[in-house]
Amino acid sequence: MGEKIRWIAFQEIGLEGQAWQDQKFEQPFDRIPLSGKGKLPESVWSNSHSPTGMSVSFVTDSPVLFIRRTFESAQLEEHNFNNCSFSGFDLYAERNGKLRWVCTTNHKYGDAEEYPLNLDRLEGRHVYRLYLPCRNRLLKAELGIAENAFFEPVSPRPLEEGIVYYGSSIIHGAYTSHAGICPPAWLGRRFGRPSWNFGFSGAAKMEPEVADLLGTLHPAVFILDPMPNMGLEEIRKRAKPFLMRLRKHCPETPFLLLEDAPKTNGWFFPEKYRDNVRRWNAMRRIWHELREEGERRIFYLKGNTLFGTDGEACVDGVHPSDMGYVRMMEQLVPALKKILR
């Protein structure tokens, strides 16, 4: 390594984005504690083992930053997660009150357990935020700094100030180029609030058990974005009971309910677009029913232009590229501004 390194466990720094830290977890960076095992659908439980959305923040003047980590699996990527988002650590630094991207785990160090986070030496003392990988189950993680460098942890912020985002693989981080691009992380930086990522790839289906789980949290806002994983009948049967159940747990918390974006090749395959329209109409009817019954704290964002209108913002017709995530933010940010005002 060239210089002596001091290793600091992430738990010593303070982990933001992991709820229920007063409970026991199967592994230290899982998103749902052991109390959820056997109660939640297996697809949700298995998805919860990834640390997506978690971060540690700290101040240091170290000229080098190293990562030492152990993953459960040697697999470093999959078909819809490149290795920078699947297994990579993603560093941001503060400048003029804003967090900006600095570097992401380099491809060169794929199989190494210890490696430099950045290939260029760092200058000055900075406030950093380091996002954990989106997908690979993490068993152990330590930050390495120069032995004599200044270091101060930044405490995690309270959940009551935060954004809880429930959704599909799009929220989990599929096809993002690096972890900080995930909508919960991006919105957290944009609004200066902590965020919690409950993206479950292929498994966001508005089950009552998930409503009960999320209902133990009391954030500033819930963003509810499961429609990419739900068929028409699932929306008709599950959406209203889920929303009412979550509302019973959290009577004052605002919800932002999102439609899914249309398939970006729906112009060429008309049945795909017709499927979007049928499911949008079903969810809109449910929202209007709730409004008629007196619900005024569920806000609604239509999906027809969520990824733009030119069809260029997707990789597979469903999951956005980074361009698609930018376009999502262009609509989510003003909607949330009204809610969090």
Secondary structure, DSSP 8 states (H G I E B T S, - for coil): --S-EEEEEHHHH--BS---TTS--SSTT-SS-GGGTTTS-HHHHHHTTS-TT-EEEEEE--S-EEEEEEES-S---BTTB-HHHHT--EEEEEETTEEEEEEE--GGGTT-SEEES-SS---S-EEEEEE--SSS-EEEEEEEEETT--EEEE----GGGSEEEEESHHHHTTT-SSGGGSHHHHHHHHHT--EEEEE-TTT----HHHHHHHTT---SEEEEE-GGG--HHHHHHHHHHHHHHHHHH-TT--EEEE-----TTTTTSHHHHHHHHHHHHHHHHHHHHHHHTT--SEEEE--TTTT-SSS-SBSSSSSB-HHHHHHHHHHHHHHHHHHH-
